[in-house]
């Protein structure tokens, strides 16, 4: 099993955070994590601002990059080897529907998506949803999304006229972080603490377990 640090990843942060202002996030950080087997690893992370976007460069034995979205005091991230990886930062509504922004590695702009639940147990994320949204370029789309619990994670599939897009998701409270883009696009969701540290789980679509990371400023 390759560790979390062996994948490309980055953050796209969009708004202010409780206890941490967006302009304070750029800088150098130390990453401490444990992979799916509990093995510890460390690395270095640099966050730079680019308008509403924050790019990350992660360094261990080489430099890696990726993307993500900030909502409140949570940071939703996608990481992977190519620009096809996307992340959705979804809020789980009281009626069981899902709603939130999404973005990809190529652009700073965000799209949006609403998922209306059609089948599945009340109070559970698992089920079938009708999906409607807009791309970061403003084009509208619709399709069907299925979500299924697998171990500590959720397997997700979006289907429209262009085919299937598989993904992996993590639930944290009333939030669902989803990464699409194939077997090598993973997802993370961090809590941004008042002291500026970021901590939370990550998932890989090829495994049903969670790893964890804590990110501290150097």
Buried (B, 14 or more C-beta within 10 A) or exposed (E): EEBBBBBBBBBBBBEEBEEBEBEEBBEEBEBBBBBBEEEEBEBBBBBEBEEBBBBBBBBBEEEBBBBBBBBBBBBBBBBBBEEBBBBBBBBBBEEBBBBBBBBBBEBBBBBBBBBBBEEBEEEEBBBBBBBBBBBBEEEEBEBBBBBBBBEBBBBBBBBEEEEEBBBBBBBBEEBBBBBBBBEBBBBBBBBBBEEBBBBBBBBBBEBBBBBBBBBBBE
